[in-house]
Every structure is written in structure tokens, then in C-alpha cells.
Amino acid sequence: MEIAPGAFHLQRRLAMDAQRALVERCRELVDGPVPAYVPTVRGGGKMHVRMLCLGRHWNGRTYKYEAVRADFDGLPAPPLPAEFRALAVEVAGSVGMPFEPDLCILNYYGADGRMGLHQDKDETDGSIAAGLPVVSVSLGDTARFLFGGTRRRDPIQPLTLESGDAFVFGGPARLRYHGVSRIVPGTAPPELAMGGRFNLTFRQYDLEA
Ligand SMILES: O=C(O)CCC(=O)C(=O)O
């Protein structure tokens, strides 16, 4: 379960009822009044996910957090739902990490979805230095997840994230590179009646919540 110091893969952490409820809420959110969109990043390329930030918006052009989506439509980031937040606090607590998340990046991966190797380092220096974790929850199709070291050239450990899995990386693992090389279409549990994958990553922007 602890795959490296500070990094925990919690397989089948969510029961099917909880997954179903989350998927329903994710669907409402990504097609809601502030819809998910495909961000364009700093170099001008498009990401390979549909993204919706909750609580705080991550701007793909500036790599900074902000209240409104200045890189897209100027709409305010929807609030972080209380039940999402409670889940993330519980998951982090189960591996002994205190956590008061105030934002979640909700990504939808279609059959060709992926995400390049990167570090999550746009939260405040205080939050990162304290090793406050990133808590990730996966729903739907299986993902081939890559987990590296704190330098881009470090060896990479391939992992499989299935529906209902949680993955937590904090403390000494907080700045480890990670990414998604591919989705395995058709692997979502039939009970979820979905194709593709939702991934939620929770973060605490500042040390003082
Ligand atoms: O989809 C995943 O499992 C990882 C997502 C991720 O790396 C991110 O949102 O920064």
C-alpha cells in the first residue's frame, strides 16, 4: 500500500455505491453551467483531458491559481462540493496525513486521454514545503499511471489505477513526477454505465486553510 515513502496506493478504496454517486456528481459538474473544457497550456498545446477546477481555478497558461477562468471564459470556478472535500480528508487521514483541501481538479479522460509527466507545484511554497498531500481518486476506465522521482530523469514506476482506487502523495513524495500514459477503454465497472475516466485530485493551496 505504501509504494514509496509518503506515497500510498489505496486499491478499491471506494465502494460501488460511493463511486456511482461521485460519477453522477462529476457528470453534472462537467456538463453544468461552468463546464469542463480542454485547456491550452503555456507552450500553446492542448491538454488531452477535459478539465474543471473546483474551489480555485488552475490557469493552464500561467500555471497559477485564480478565482475566475481567465484563460478560458472568465467564469468563476464552481465551489468544491462538501462531500468531495470530506472524502479527500478521510482518505488523507487514513494514511495519517492532515489535510484541509480547498480545491479539486476534476479531469475527464476519453479513450485517447493522457497527461504528460509533471510535478504538482503550483500550490503555495508553504503547502508544498509542509508536504501537504495531493489526494487522487479514480473512477471509470483503468489508467496506466506513471510515478517517478523528484527529478524528471528518475526511474518511473508504472501503476494501474482502477475505478475506486485512491492515490495519495505527500511528505517526501509531494514533488514526485507523475502522469497518465493511457486509458484502457472498456474497463469501467458496468455498474457505472460510463466510458472514459474521471480523476479528481485534491490539493490544499495554502498551509493555513
Ligand atoms: O489522472 C491522474 O491520475 C493524474 C492527474 C494529475 O496528475 C493531475 O491532475 O495533476
The ligand as an SDF file (V2000), in Angstrom:
LIG
                    3D

 10  9  0  0  0  0  0  0  0  0999 V2000
   -5.3010   11.3670  -13.6910 O   0  0  0  0  0  0  0  0  0  0  0  0
   -4.4650   11.1120  -12.8510 C   0  0  0  0  0  0  0  0  0  0  0  0
   -4.4140   10.0250  -12.2540 O   0  0  0  0  0  0  0  0  0  0  0  0
   -3.3860   12.1370  -12.5300 C   0  0  0  0  0  0  0  0  0  0  0  0
   -3.8560   13.5490  -12.6730 C   0  0  0  0  0  0  0  0  0  0  0  0
   -2.7690   14.5380  -12.4320 C   0  0  0  0  0  0  0  0  0  0  0  0
   -1.6250   14.2140  -12.4770 O   0  0  0  0  0  0  0  0  0  0  0  0
   -3.0890   15.9350  -12.1510 C   0  0  0  0  0  0  0  0  0  0  0  0
   -4.2710   16.3210  -12.1920 O   0  0  0  0  0  0  0  0  0  0  0  0
   -2.1450   16.6920  -11.8650 O   0  0  0  0  0  0  0  0  0  0  0  0
  1  2  2  0
  2  3  1  0
  2  4  1  0
  4  5  1  0
  5  6  1  0
  6  7  2  0
  6  8  1  0
  8  9  2  0
  8 10  1  0
M  END
$$$$
